[in-house]
Amino acid sequence: MRVTIDQDRCCGAGSCVLSAPEVFDQREEDGIVLLLDAEPPAALHDAVHEAAAICPAAAITVDQTERV
């Protein structure tokens, strides 16, 4: 899994941080998403998928392509 974010689309709702705090954080000054782990371990995949699904701005992209 590879996670990418679009900070320009982020509205600062923070739902991603609540779903997967090990993977996402927010900037102090404006609440825009910060990506902490672009390739999270398998144990966090469900939480990352949930974060992407509930993001009101659709600012999170999850790529499931296997990397060799």
All heavy atoms as TSV, in Angstrom:
chain	resi	resn	atom	element	x	y	z
A	1	MET	N	N	0.842	-1.181	0.000
A	1	MET	CA	C	0.000	0.000	0.000
A	1	MET	C	C	0.882	1.237	0.000
A	1	MET	O	O	1.866	1.314	0.719
A	1	MET	CB	C	-0.887	0.006	1.246
A	1	MET	CG	C	-1.552	1.332	1.525
A	1	MET	SD	S	-2.474	1.398	3.067
A	1	MET	CE	C	-3.968	0.602	2.569
A	2	ARG	N	N	0.485	2.196	-0.834
A	2	ARG	CA	C	1.155	3.491	-0.850
A	2	ARG	C	C	0.082	4.567	-0.709
A	2	ARG	O	O	-0.896	4.580	-1.439
A	2	ARG	CB	C	1.932	3.680	-2.140
A	2	ARG	CG	C	2.610	5.024	-2.233
A	2	ARG	CD	C	4.056	4.865	-2.655
A	2	ARG	NE	N	4.737	6.138	-2.660
A	2	ARG	CZ	C	5.538	6.543	-1.686
A	2	ARG	NH1	N	5.754	5.797	-0.656
A	2	ARG	NH2	N	6.141	7.712	-1.750
A	3	VAL	N	N	0.295	5.478	0.226
A	3	VAL	CA	C	-0.661	6.544	0.514
A	3	VAL	C	C	-0.090	7.867	0.012
A	3	VAL	O	O	1.085	8.168	0.217
A	3	VAL	CB	C	-0.931	6.648	2.035
A	3	VAL	CG1	C	-1.930	7.741	2.334
A	3	VAL	CG2	C	-1.377	5.319	2.599
A	4	THR	N	N	-0.941	8.642	-0.639
A	4	THR	CA	C	-0.559	10.003	-1.017
A	4	THR	C	C	-1.670	10.943	-0.562
A	4	THR	O	O	-2.823	10.529	-0.399
A	4	THR	CB	C	-0.346	10.155	-2.541
A	4	THR	OG1	O	-1.514	9.744	-3.222
A	4	THR	CG2	C	0.834	9.327	-3.016
A	5	ILE	N	N	-1.295	12.183	-0.343
A	5	ILE	CA	C	-2.262	13.192	0.069
A	5	ILE	C	C	-2.151	14.403	-0.850
A	5	ILE	O	O	-1.106	14.662	-1.433
A	5	ILE	CB	C	-2.056	13.622	1.537
A	5	ILE	CG1	C	-0.624	14.111	1.771
A	5	ILE	CG2	C	-2.403	12.484	2.482
A	5	ILE	CD1	C	-0.391	14.728	3.116
A	6	ASP	N	N	-3.242	15.123	-0.967
A	6	ASP	CA	C	-3.277	16.364	-1.728
A	6	ASP	C	C	-3.587	17.480	-0.734
A	6	ASP	O	O	-4.749	17.700	-0.382
A	6	ASP	CB	C	-4.340	16.276	-2.823
A	6	ASP	CG	C	-4.366	17.509	-3.719
A	6	ASP	OD1	O	-3.806	18.563	-3.319
A	6	ASP	OD2	O	-4.951	17.426	-4.807
A	7	GLN	N	N	-2.556	18.140	-0.261
A	7	GLN	CA	C	-2.738	19.186	0.745
A	7	GLN	C	C	-3.573	20.347	0.220
A	7	GLN	O	O	-4.232	21.027	0.995
A	7	GLN	CB	C	-1.389	19.684	1.258
A	7	GLN	CG	C	-0.684	18.666	2.123
A	7	GLN	CD	C	0.613	19.204	2.705
A	7	GLN	OE1	O	1.301	20.003	2.097
A	7	GLN	NE2	N	0.933	18.741	3.901
A	8	ASP	N	N	-3.570	20.568	-1.096
A	8	ASP	CA	C	-4.368	21.647	-1.663
A	8	ASP	C	C	-5.862	21.362	-1.554
A	8	ASP	O	O	-6.665	22.284	-1.503
A	8	ASP	CB	C	-3.992	21.886	-3.128
A	8	ASP	CG	C	-2.590	22.450	-3.280
A	8	ASP	OD1	O	-2.111	23.128	-2.350
A	8	ASP	OD2	O	-1.974	22.198	-4.329
A	9	ARG	N	N	-6.243	20.100	-1.539
A	9	ARG	CA	C	-7.660	19.725	-1.422
A	9	ARG	C	C	-8.111	19.632	0.031
A	9	ARG	O	O	-9.291	19.734	0.327
A	9	ARG	CB	C	-7.899	18.370	-2.086
A	9	ARG	CG	C	-7.750	18.415	-3.590
A	9	ARG	CD	C	-8.153	17.120	-4.192
A	9	ARG	NE	N	-9.614	17.075	-4.154
A	9	ARG	CZ	C	-10.342	16.246	-4.845
A	9	ARG	NH1	N	-9.778	15.355	-5.614
A	9	ARG	NH2	N	-11.653	16.273	-4.763
A	10	CYS	N	N	-7.184	19.393	0.942
A	10	CYS	CA	C	-7.519	19.165	2.357
A	10	CYS	C	C	-8.266	20.365	2.945
A	10	CYS	O	O	-7.878	21.513	2.760
A	10	CYS	CB	C	-6.245	18.906	3.152
A	10	CYS	SG	S	-6.529	18.642	4.915
A	11	CYS	N	N	-9.337	20.062	3.671
A	11	CYS	CA	C	-10.122	21.123	4.311
A	11	CYS	C	C	-9.868	21.183	5.822
A	11	CYS	O	O	-10.483	21.979	6.524
A	11	CYS	CB	C	-11.609	20.937	4.018
A	11	CYS	SG	S	-12.324	19.442	4.714
A	12	GLY	N	N	-8.987	20.310	6.320
A	12	GLY	CA	C	-8.614	20.359	7.730
A	12	GLY	C	C	-9.630	19.765	8.685
A	12	GLY	O	O	-9.627	20.088	9.872
A	13	ALA	N	N	-10.494	18.873	8.203
A	13	ALA	CA	C	-11.524	18.276	9.060
A	13	ALA	C	C	-10.930	17.386	10.155
A	13	ALA	O	O	-11.502	17.264	11.234
A	13	ALA	CB	C	-12.511	17.468	8.221
A	14	GLY	N	N	-9.811	16.742	9.875
A	14	GLY	CA	C	-9.142	15.925	10.879
A	14	GLY	C	C	-9.663	14.511	11.019
A	14	GLY	O	O	-9.205	13.769	11.879
A	15	SER	N	N	-10.602	14.107	10.188
A	15	SER	CA	C	-11.144	12.750	10.297
A	15	SER	C	C	-10.088	11.695	10.016
A	15	SER	O	O	-10.124	10.602	10.590
A	15	SER	CB	C	-12.343	12.574	9.370
A	15	SER	OG	O	-12.015	12.909	8.041
A	16	CYS	N	N	-9.120	12.000	9.172
A	16	CYS	CA	C	-8.048	11.043	8.876
A	16	CYS	C	C	-7.193	10.781	10.118
A	16	CYS	O	O	-6.811	9.638	10.387
A	16	CYS	CB	C	-7.183	11.543	7.730
A	16	CYS	SG	S	-6.436	13.172	7.987
A	17	VAL	N	N	-6.929	11.827	10.882
A	17	VAL	CA	C	-6.117	11.685	12.094
A	17	VAL	C	C	-6.850	10.834	13.130
A	17	VAL	O	O	-6.233	10.015	13.814
A	17	VAL	CB	C	-5.760	13.071	12.680
A	17	VAL	CG1	C	-4.945	12.933	13.948
A	17	VAL	CG2	C	-5.013	13.905	11.655
A	18	LEU	N	N	-8.151	11.002	13.214
A	18	LEU	CA	C	-8.932	10.199	14.151
A	18	LEU	C	C	-8.961	8.731	13.736
A	18	LEU	O	O	-8.950	7.843	14.584
A	18	LEU	CB	C	-10.350	10.751	14.258
A	18	LEU	CG	C	-10.473	12.142	14.865
A	18	LEU	CD1	C	-11.907	12.635	14.772
A	18	LEU	CD2	C	-9.988	12.154	16.299
A	19	SER	N	N	-8.976	8.468	12.434
A	19	SER	CA	C	-9.022	7.091	11.933
A	19	SER	C	C	-7.672	6.391	11.985
A	19	SER	O	O	-7.605	5.207	12.298
A	19	SER	CB	C	-9.518	7.069	10.484
A	19	SER	OG	O	-10.839	7.503	10.414
A	20	ALA	N	N	-6.620	7.106	11.644
A	20	ALA	CA	C	-5.286	6.497	11.557
A	20	ALA	C	C	-4.213	7.474	12.035
A	20	ALA	O	O	-3.447	8.022	11.237
A	20	ALA	CB	C	-5.016	6.058	10.124
A	21	PRO	N	N	-4.121	7.702	13.339
A	21	PRO	CA	C	-3.166	8.683	13.863
A	21	PRO	C	C	-1.703	8.298	13.658
A	21	PRO	O	O	-0.825	9.158	13.737
A	21	PRO	CB	C	-3.518	8.769	15.348
A	21	PRO	CG	C	-4.204	7.480	15.661
A	21	PRO	CD	C	-4.922	7.096	14.399
A	22	GLU	N	N	-1.441	7.030	13.383
A	22	GLU	CA	C	-0.072	6.592	13.115
A	22	GLU	C	C	0.374	6.987	11.706
A	22	GLU	O	O	1.562	7.008	11.401
A	22	GLU	CB	C	0.063	5.070	13.250
A	22	GLU	CG	C	-0.339	4.523	14.598
A	22	GLU	CD	C	-1.837	4.178	14.685
A	22	GLU	OE1	O	-2.625	4.602	13.814
A	22	GLU	OE2	O	-2.207	3.493	15.641
A	23	VAL	N	N	-0.594	7.303	10.846
A	23	VAL	CA	C	-0.305	7.594	9.442
A	23	VAL	C	C	-0.499	9.070	9.106
A	23	VAL	O	O	0.217	9.620	8.281
A	23	VAL	CB	C	-1.191	6.718	8.522
A	23	VAL	CG1	C	-0.914	6.995	7.056
A	23	VAL	CG2	C	-0.977	5.240	8.835
A	24	PHE	N	N	-1.457	9.726	9.770
A	24	PHE	CA	C	-1.795	11.118	9.456
A	24	PHE	C	C	-1.678	12.008	10.693
A	24	PHE	O	O	-1.938	11.577	11.806
A	24	PHE	CB	C	-3.236	11.219	8.929
A	24	PHE	CG	C	-3.507	10.342	7.746
A	24	PHE	CD1	C	-4.188	9.145	7.902
A	24	PHE	CD2	C	-3.081	10.700	6.481
A	24	PHE	CE1	C	-4.454	8.319	6.817
A	24	PHE	CE2	C	-3.335	9.887	5.387
A	24	PHE	CZ	C	-4.020	8.692	5.556
A	25	ASP	N	N	-1.331	13.262	10.444
A	25	ASP	CA	C	-1.325	14.292	11.475
A	25	ASP	C	C	-1.814	15.570	10.802
A	25	ASP	O	O	-2.121	15.568	9.615
A	25	ASP	CB	C	0.078	14.463	12.062
A	25	ASP	CG	C	0.074	15.136	13.424
A	25	ASP	OD1	O	-1.011	15.548	13.895
A	25	ASP	OD2	O	1.149	15.266	14.025
A	26	GLN	N	N	-1.881	16.649	11.573
A	26	GLN	CA	C	-2.312	17.934	11.035
A	26	GLN	C	C	-1.320	19.013	11.417
A	26	GLN	O	O	-0.749	18.987	12.508
A	26	GLN	CB	C	-3.681	18.322	11.587
A	26	GLN	CG	C	-4.806	17.464	11.069
A	26	GLN	CD	C	-6.122	17.867	11.693
A	26	GLN	OE1	O	-6.392	17.481	12.816
A	26	GLN	NE2	N	-6.928	18.626	10.967
A	27	ARG	N	N	-1.141	19.983	10.503
A	27	ARG	CA	C	-0.280	21.127	10.804
A	27	ARG	C	C	-0.933	21.956	11.896
A	27	ARG	O	O	-2.154	22.149	11.902
A	27	ARG	CB	C	-0.079	21.996	9.564
A	27	ARG	CG	C	0.705	21.317	8.478
A	27	ARG	CD	C	1.156	22.252	7.372
A	27	ARG	NE	N	0.079	22.986	6.736
A	27	ARG	CZ	C	-0.004	23.234	5.438
A	27	ARG	NH1	N	0.924	22.793	4.614
A	27	ARG	NH2	N	-1.010	23.925	4.938
A	28	GLU	N	N	-0.148	22.436	12.797
A	28	GLU	CA	C	-0.639	23.250	13.917
A	28	GLU	C	C	-1.319	24.531	13.441
A	28	GLU	O	O	-2.362	24.912	13.959
A	28	GLU	CB	C	0.512	23.618	14.861
A	28	GLU	CG	C	1.050	22.463	15.663
A	28	GLU	CD	C	0.081	21.982	16.730
A	28	GLU	OE1	O	-0.638	22.814	17.318
A	28	GLU	OE2	O	0.049	20.759	16.966
A	29	GLU	N	N	-0.727	25.187	12.445
A	29	GLU	CA	C	-1.202	26.519	12.069
A	29	GLU	C	C	-2.533	26.531	11.312
A	29	GLU	O	O	-3.286	27.487	11.419
A	29	GLU	CB	C	-0.134	27.283	11.270
A	29	GLU	CG	C	0.252	26.668	9.944
A	29	GLU	CD	C	1.368	25.636	10.030
A	29	GLU	OE1	O	1.742	25.205	11.140
A	29	GLU	OE2	O	1.852	25.239	8.962
A	30	ASP	N	N	-2.818	25.473	10.560
A	30	ASP	CA	C	-4.048	25.520	9.755
A	30	ASP	C	C	-4.811	24.197	9.681
A	30	ASP	O	O	-5.855	24.129	9.039
A	30	ASP	CB	C	-3.744	26.024	8.337
A	30	ASP	CG	C	-2.707	25.178	7.615
A	30	ASP	OD1	O	-2.311	24.110	8.128
A	30	ASP	OD2	O	-2.281	25.598	6.523
A	31	GLY	N	N	-4.317	23.148	10.304
A	31	GLY	CA	C	-5.025	21.879	10.334
A	31	GLY	C	C	-4.905	21.032	9.085
A	31	GLY	O	O	-5.534	19.978	8.984
A	32	ILE	N	N	-4.102	21.468	8.128
A	32	ILE	CA	C	-3.933	20.703	6.890
A	32	ILE	C	C	-3.193	19.395	7.188
A	32	ILE	O	O	-2.288	19.340	8.006
A	32	ILE	CB	C	-3.171	21.536	5.828
A	32	ILE	CG1	C	-3.956	22.797	5.480
A	32	ILE	CG2	C	-2.866	20.717	4.580
A	32	ILE	CD1	C	-5.338	22.562	4.898
A	33	VAL	N	N	-3.612	18.347	6.484
A	33	VAL	CA	C	-3.080	17.005	6.719
A	33	VAL	C	C	-1.575	16.915	6.457
A	33	VAL	O	O	-1.045	17.551	5.551
A	33	VAL	CB	C	-3.838	15.964	5.855
A	33	VAL	CG1	C	-3.596	16.185	4.372
A	33	VAL	CG2	C	-3.465	14.544	6.242
A	34	LEU	N	N	-0.929	16.120	7.292
A	34	LEU	CA	C	0.478	15.756	7.113
A	34	LEU	C	C	0.541	14.233	7.036
A	34	LEU	O	O	-0.100	13.542	7.837
A	34	LEU	CB	C	1.326	16.227	8.300
A	34	LEU	CG	C	1.419	17.727	8.519
A	34	LEU	CD1	C	2.133	18.008	9.844
A	34	LEU	CD2	C	2.160	18.378	7.366
A	35	LEU	N	N	1.311	13.721	6.112
A	35	LEU	CA	C	1.468	12.279	5.955
A	35	LEU	C	C	2.683	11.828	6.755
A	35	LEU	O	O	3.797	12.264	6.498
A	35	LEU	CB	C	1.622	11.926	4.475
A	35	LEU	CG	C	1.687	10.458	4.125
A	35	LEU	CD1	C	0.417	9.726	4.554
A	35	LEU	CD2	C	1.902	10.298	2.622
A	36	LEU	N	N	2.466	10.974	7.745
A	36	LEU	CA	C	3.544	10.475	8.587
A	36	LEU	C	C	4.173	9.197	8.048
A	36	LEU	O	O	5.343	8.923	8.307
A	36	LEU	CB	C	3.021	10.208	10.004
A	36	LEU	CG	C	2.394	11.387	10.732
A	36	LEU	CD1	C	1.861	10.936	12.082
A	36	LEU	CD2	C	3.400	12.519	10.886
A	37	ASP	N	N	3.379	8.388	7.327
A	37	ASP	CA	C	3.869	7.098	6.843
A	37	ASP	C	C	3.218	6.796	5.496
A	37	ASP	O	O	2.044	6.423	5.443
A	37	ASP	CB	C	3.549	6.001	7.848
A	37	ASP	CG	C	4.208	4.672	7.525
A	37	ASP	OD1	O	4.779	4.533	6.421
A	37	ASP	OD2	O	4.150	3.767	8.373
A	38	ALA	N	N	3.963	6.960	4.411
A	38	ALA	CA	C	3.425	6.746	3.060
A	38	ALA	C	C	3.227	5.273	2.729
A	38	ALA	O	O	2.474	4.943	1.823
A	38	ALA	CB	C	4.339	7.381	2.020
A	39	GLU	N	N	3.901	4.388	3.460
A	39	GLU	CA	C	3.765	2.949	3.231
A	39	GLU	C	C	3.520	2.259	4.573
A	39	GLU	O	O	4.399	1.582	5.106
A	39	GLU	CB	C	4.991	2.404	2.523
A	39	GLU	CG	C	5.156	2.973	1.122
A	39	GLU	CD	C	6.315	2.377	0.337
A	39	GLU	OE1	O	6.906	1.374	0.791
A	39	GLU	OE2	O	6.621	2.917	-0.730
A	40	PRO	N	N	2.321	2.434	5.121
A	40	PRO	CA	C	2.029	1.887	6.446
A	40	PRO	C	C	1.993	0.360	6.454
A	40	PRO	O	O	1.728	-0.272	5.425
A	40	PRO	CB	C	0.646	2.461	6.766
A	40	PRO	CG	C	0.039	2.762	5.445
A	40	PRO	CD	C	1.176	3.120	4.545
A	41	PRO	N	N	2.257	-0.233	7.616
A	41	PRO	CA	C	2.219	-1.693	7.729
A	41	PRO	C	C	0.799	-2.232	7.549
A	41	PRO	O	O	-0.186	-1.505	7.707
A	41	PRO	CB	C	2.739	-1.959	9.143
A	41	PRO	CG	C	2.504	-0.691	9.885
A	41	PRO	CD	C	2.597	0.415	8.875
A	42	ALA	N	N	0.710	-3.501	7.240
A	42	ALA	CA	C	-0.572	-4.155	6.957
A	42	ALA	C	C	-1.587	-3.973	8.083
A	42	ALA	O	O	-2.777	-3.865	7.836
A	42	ALA	CB	C	-0.351	-5.633	6.669
A	43	ALA	N	N	-1.126	-3.911	9.301
A	43	ALA	CA	C	-2.027	-3.764	10.448
A	43	ALA	C	C	-2.810	-2.453	10.404
A	43	ALA	O	O	-3.859	-2.335	11.033
A	43	ALA	CB	C	-1.238	-3.858	11.749
A	44	LEU	N	N	-2.331	-1.471	9.650
A	44	LEU	CA	C	-2.986	-0.166	9.573
A	44	LEU	C	C	-3.792	0.038	8.281
A	44	LEU	O	O	-4.447	1.068	8.120
A	44	LEU	CB	C	-1.950	0.949	9.700
A	44	LEU	CG	C	-1.171	0.999	11.007
A	44	LEU	CD1	C	-0.113	2.092	10.959
A	44	LEU	CD2	C	-2.106	1.203	12.177
A	45	HIS	N	N	-3.777	-0.929	7.390
A	45	HIS	CA	C	-4.435	-0.761	6.092
A	45	HIS	C	C	-5.923	-0.470	6.220
A	45	HIS	O	O	-6.441	0.411	5.526
A	45	HIS	CB	C	-4.193	-1.973	5.202
A	45	HIS	CG	C	-2.798	-2.048	4.671
A	45	HIS	ND1	N	-2.422	-2.933	3.700
A	45	HIS	CD2	C	-1.662	-1.346	4.995
A	45	HIS	CE1	C	-1.137	-2.772	3.428
A	45	HIS	NE2	N	-0.657	-1.824	4.205
A	46	ASP	N	N	-6.632	-1.176	7.082
A	46	ASP	CA	C	-8.067	-0.927	7.246
A	46	ASP	C	C	-8.329	0.498	7.716
A	46	ASP	O	O	-9.241	1.171	7.220
A	46	ASP	CB	C	-8.696	-1.928	8.219
A	46	ASP	CG	C	-8.837	-3.325	7.626
A	46	ASP	OD1	O	-8.729	-3.470	6.389
A	46	ASP	OD2	O	-9.041	-4.267	8.409
A	47	ALA	N	N	-7.525	0.969	8.662
A	47	ALA	CA	C	-7.699	2.328	9.177
A	47	ALA	C	C	-7.416	3.367	8.099
A	47	ALA	O	O	-8.110	4.392	8.006
A	47	ALA	CB	C	-6.796	2.551	10.391
A	48	VAL	N	N	-6.420	3.110	7.263
A	48	VAL	CA	C	-6.090	4.047	6.178
A	48	VAL	C	C	-7.214	4.078	5.138
A	48	VAL	O	O	-7.610	5.147	4.669
A	48	VAL	CB	C	-4.747	3.680	5.524
A	48	VAL	CG1	C	-4.503	4.504	4.266
A	48	VAL	CG2	C	-3.604	3.886	6.517
A	49	HIS	N	N	-7.755	2.909	4.805
A	49	HIS	CA	C	-8.883	2.865	3.865
A	49	HIS	C	C	-10.086	3.627	4.432
A	49	HIS	O	O	-10.766	4.355	3.704
A	49	HIS	CB	C	-9.277	1.420	3.557
A	49	HIS	CG	C	-8.389	0.767	2.548
A	49	HIS	ND1	N	-8.346	1.143	1.225
A	49	HIS	CD2	C	-7.499	-0.236	2.671
A	49	HIS	CE1	C	-7.479	0.394	0.578
A	49	HIS	NE2	N	-6.947	-0.449	1.442
A	50	GLU	N	N	-10.327	3.488	5.721
A	50	GLU	CA	C	-11.421	4.215	6.357
A	50	GLU	C	C	-11.174	5.717	6.284
A	50	GLU	O	O	-12.076	6.495	5.958
A	50	GLU	CB	C	-11.595	3.789	7.808
A	50	GLU	CG	C	-12.696	4.543	8.513
A	50	GLU	CD	C	-12.847	4.195	9.982
A	50	GLU	OE1	O	-12.312	3.172	10.427
A	50	GLU	OE2	O	-13.513	4.971	10.682
A	51	ALA	N	N	-9.943	6.137	6.577
A	51	ALA	CA	C	-9.606	7.559	6.526
A	51	ALA	C	C	-9.837	8.128	5.130
A	51	ALA	O	O	-10.403	9.216	4.981
A	51	ALA	CB	C	-8.146	7.762	6.947
A	52	ALA	N	N	-9.427	7.382	4.111
A	52	ALA	CA	C	-9.628	7.848	2.736
A	52	ALA	C	C	-11.116	7.918	2.392
A	52	ALA	O	O	-11.561	8.863	1.736
A	52	ALA	CB	C	-8.902	6.929	1.759
A	53	ALA	N	N	-11.873	6.948	2.856
A	53	ALA	CA	C	-13.298	6.891	2.543
A	53	ALA	C	C	-14.090	8.027	3.191
A	53	ALA	O	O	-15.046	8.534	2.602
A	53	ALA	CB	C	-13.878	5.549	2.964
A	54	ILE	N	N	-13.695	8.430	4.396
A	54	ILE	CA	C	-14.467	9.446	5.108
A	54	ILE	C	C	-13.924	10.863	4.936
A	54	ILE	O	O	-14.534	11.808	5.418
A	54	ILE	CB	C	-14.606	9.108	6.612
A	54	ILE	CG1	C	-13.251	9.119	7.317
A	54	ILE	CG2	C	-15.324	7.791	6.804
A	54	ILE	CD1	C	-13.331	8.921	8.823
A	55	CYS	N	N	-12.823	11.011	4.225
A	55	CYS	CA	C	-12.253	12.341	4.002
A	55	CYS	C	C	-13.250	13.185	3.193
A	55	CYS	O	O	-13.574	12.851	2.053
A	55	CYS	CB	C	-10.931	12.239	3.245
A	55	CYS	SG	S	-10.212	13.850	2.843
A	56	PRO	N	N	-13.744	14.293	3.763
A	56	PRO	CA	C	-14.750	15.096	3.065
A	56	PRO	C	C	-14.221	15.791	1.810
A	56	PRO	O	O	-14.997	16.155	0.934
A	56	PRO	CB	C	-15.202	16.110	4.113
A	56	PRO	CG	C	-14.098	16.170	5.102
A	56	PRO	CD	C	-13.438	14.821	5.086
A	57	ALA	N	N	-12.909	15.940	1.711
A	57	ALA	CA	C	-12.324	16.617	0.560
A	57	ALA	C	C	-11.709	15.643	-0.448
A	57	ALA	O	O	-11.166	16.077	-1.463
A	57	ALA	CB	C	-11.256	17.598	1.032
A	58	ALA	N	N	-11.774	14.339	-0.159
A	58	ALA	CA	C	-11.157	13.323	-1.023
A	58	ALA	C	C	-9.689	13.642	-1.277
A	58	ALA	O	O	-9.193	13.537	-2.401
A	58	ALA	CB	C	-11.938	13.161	-2.314
A	59	ALA	N	N	-8.990	14.017	-0.224
A	59	ALA	CA	C	-7.588	14.417	-0.333
A	59	ALA	C	C	-6.605	13.263	-0.150
A	59	ALA	O	O	-5.399	13.460	-0.267
A	59	ALA	CB	C	-7.289	15.510	0.698
A	60	ILE	N	N	-7.115	12.066	0.132
A	60	ILE	CA	C	-6.260	10.905	0.393
A	60	ILE	C	C	-6.439	9.890	-0.723
A	60	ILE	O	O	-7.559	9.510	-1.058
A	60	ILE	CB	C	-6.618	10.245	1.738
A	60	ILE	CG1	C	-6.476	11.255	2.874
A	60	ILE	CG2	C	-5.753	9.009	1.985
A	60	ILE	CD1	C	-7.076	10.796	4.185
A	61	THR	N	N	-5.318	9.429	-1.273
A	61	THR	CA	C	-5.334	8.400	-2.304
A	61	THR	C	C	-4.566	7.193	-1.789
A	61	THR	O	O	-3.476	7.339	-1.235
A	61	THR	CB	C	-4.675	8.908	-3.605
A	61	THR	OG1	O	-5.361	10.083	-4.030
A	61	THR	CG2	C	-4.718	7.859	-4.693
A	62	VAL	N	N	-5.154	6.010	-1.990
A	62	VAL	CA	C	-4.522	4.762	-1.571
A	62	VAL	C	C	-4.248	3.922	-2.815
A	62	VAL	O	O	-5.168	3.619	-3.574
A	62	VAL	CB	C	-5.421	3.980	-0.592
A	62	VAL	CG1	C	-4.768	2.668	-0.202
A	62	VAL	CG2	C	-5.728	4.818	0.637
A	63	ASP	N	N	-2.995	3.551	-3.010
A	63	ASP	CA	C	-2.592	2.712	-4.135
A	63	ASP	C	C	-2.251	1.330	-3.593
A	63	ASP	O	O	-1.362	1.195	-2.769
A	63	ASP	CB	C	-1.379	3.327	-4.830
A	63	ASP	CG	C	-0.897	2.523	-6.017
A	63	ASP	OD1	O	-1.519	1.507	-6.379
A	63	ASP	OD2	O	0.132	2.922	-6.602
A	64	GLN	N	N	-2.996	0.347	-4.042
A	64	GLN	CA	C	-2.806	-1.027	-3.578
A	64	GLN	C	C	-1.826	-1.812	-4.433
A	64	GLN	O	O	-1.588	-2.983	-4.175
A	64	GLN	CB	C	-4.144	-1.765	-3.563
A	64	GLN	CG	C	-5.053	-1.356	-2.453
A	64	GLN	CD	C	-4.515	-1.677	-1.081
A	64	GLN	OE1	O	-4.537	-0.842	-0.205
A	64	GLN	NE2	N	-4.007	-2.853	-0.859
A	65	THR	N	N	-1.231	-1.195	-5.453
A	65	THR	CA	C	-0.316	-1.888	-6.348
A	65	THR	C	C	0.857	-2.454	-5.563
A	65	THR	O	O	1.465	-1.763	-4.753
A	65	THR	CB	C	0.214	-0.913	-7.435
A	65	THR	OG1	O	-0.906	-0.312	-8.072
A	65	THR	CG2	C	1.064	-1.636	-8.441
A	66	GLU	N	N	1.150	-3.717	-5.837
A	66	GLU	CA	C	2.282	-4.368	-5.176
A	66	GLU	C	C	3.595	-3.760	-5.658
A	66	GLU	O	O	3.791	-3.553	-6.849
A	66	GLU	CB	C	2.290	-5.867	-5.472
A	66	GLU	CG	C	1.195	-6.617	-4.780
A	66	GLU	CD	C	1.377	-6.690	-3.270
A	66	GLU	OE1	O	2.513	-6.851	-2.801
A	66	GLU	OE2	O	0.367	-6.558	-2.560
A	67	ARG	N	N	4.472	-3.485	-4.754
A	67	ARG	CA	C	5.801	-2.959	-5.089
A	67	ARG	C	C	6.812	-4.096	-4.991
A	67	ARG	O	O	6.788	-4.882	-4.067
A	67	ARG	CB	C	6.198	-1.836	-4.129
A	67	ARG	CG	C	5.152	-0.749	-4.107
A	67	ARG	CD	C	5.770	0.579	-4.264
A	67	ARG	NE	N	4.737	1.588	-4.214
A	67	ARG	CZ	C	4.475	2.392	-5.219
A	67	ARG	NH1	N	5.152	2.322	-6.311
A	67	ARG	NH2	N	3.524	3.295	-5.123
A	68	VAL	N	N	7.704	-4.168	-5.969
A	68	VAL	CA	C	8.704	-5.234	-5.983
A	68	VAL	C	C	10.041	-4.690	-5.574
A	68	VAL	O	O	10.411	-3.609	-5.800
A	68	VAL	CB	C	8.803	-5.873	-7.393
A	68	VAL	CG1	C	9.816	-6.995	-7.400
A	68	VAL	CG2	C	7.448	-6.339	-7.843
